[in-house]
Amino acid sequence: MTHTQWYKDRVFYQIWPRSFKDGDGDGLGDLWGVYEKLDYIRSLGVDGIWFSPLYPSPGVDCGYDISDYMDIAPEFGGMAAFDKVLEGAHARGMKVIMDLVVNHTSSRHEWFQKSRRRIDPYTDYYIWRPGKANGRLPNNWDSLFEGKAWQFDEVRGEYYLHLFAIEQPDLNMDNPLVREEVKKILRFWLDKGVDGFREDVITFISKADGLPNDRLMPAARGLRKYNHGPHIHQYLREFYDDVLADYDCMTLAEAPMVNPKKALTYIEEKPGQEIDMMIQFQTMNADCLATEYVHLPFSLRKLKRAWSRWQRGLEGRGWNMLYLENHDHPRVISRYGSERMRERSGKALAVAYLFQKGTPFIYQGQEIGMTNWYPEDPEMYEDVQTRWHYFNIATRKSPEKRLRRLWLASRDSARTPVQWTDGPNAGFTEGEPWFYVNGNYREVNVARAEADPDSLLNFYRRAVALRKRLPVVRDGSYREYDALSGRRYVYAREGAGQRLLVVCSFSEAEQRFRAPAGFDLGAAELALQNYPDAPVDALRPYECRVYLWQRQAAPRYSCAKSPTTGSGS
Ligand code: GLC
């Protein structure tokens, strides 16, 4: 079956189900809530949805610990609700992709329960090892969530590997039977009509033969031995050849520690391509060192370097996935923008990424400018990784310091319920919400944003619509200007008889600005901006502008030098 690459024309919206919208009053977001909001999602101009896990799960890692891959959790509405949502999304022209979490299962999964009892064929479904002499662990790898990566299981009398929580045992992908299970899962959902998968930490599924020790820094020991492991390409290729090739679907791989060169070994558009797009983390590291828990002051230069590296690195060879937020990172306005200039900086951030080349993803709440959450009590945090950090790491630091670290780093900042109204529980539920609502909901909510034509929400709608209207955004080349500026991001897109200049201030102060040589702003259409009045010479705080030149407007077109827009204009 031909893969038509339909994802290249789309904009996706990510739903993290438990906090999106509660439809049945039990305090937990669910598919009935999603169903209610399908028109809202579509109204953003979005035409794709990525669902974080909806499967039955004990919820140790909020659904990323799956106990049944072929069903929908009853608390989310079960399969009946999913079918309705899928049909409703398709009827509105929206594709739907599921989260595929097959590096690990929940420890409650039937496979694990049988594996620990050595019941075939499940005996080798997981990575079991006896301990070493003197009570030492099988190797020195760390779990990314909770201490060491090995847990002793009394029933089996052996250790199992868990790169994440203790209740998330890693599957043994070297076992062909496990790979057959993955293929069954893929087919099951594709036959149901879903359009693709976001593949959770998929570059971790092949572990180095013999599970050798690693010398990487503590807390991430092992990463070099299981990320991009020895059989990763073989396994992904197998999934592609045996299943994905039969459907016009899309795959998006989450890939920690990847650069464009490495990414191309998976996503290069040539025969043998394994994956369509990758979620890279380099653009998430502009205010930290590898993880948000090692905080650094925000550096726009670092962010721009990452953006441009990916734009240039994949040019003509692979396709970018573009994002500012997801359920694993604190809110972007609080990190890279300004809470004081919340909407203004939110608009600049939107423009900064939405006009790059690739497929943009918008995370729930991003479109109304939800910000971080600052609880007073560490016990209010829910996330397994966050709690481990507070209660088990850096415990010699004062509680205040540790709490402030969570404010900057915790994933829970992006997991508070979506703020729909200024009513009780921000309109998220009529029951008792499963999690705390951010205290700013009276000011930051969808209803209020709907009523204001200049809101961030309506700006997102205009930006997405503009993006879709202009072939240059999909196909044009990318060039960055002012690369050394630490206060503004300027880039041009060119092709298809169109030229765009995107200018974004990342500063609360006014700054001088001159258009790069060759861009006659007087001849351009100002297609989008975040100030109500005409631009002045200076760039105002968090001002963003998108200038457009196009061939159709022949008399006004002034960039005839460029090869793609040359003759005939
Ligand atoms: C991915 C998910 C994250 C989850 C982890 C383990 O990084 O995005 O939410 O905790 O994998 O499944």
Residues whose N, C-alpha, C, O or C-beta is under 5 A from the ligand:
A	BS01	GLC	D61 Y64 F164 D200 V201 D328
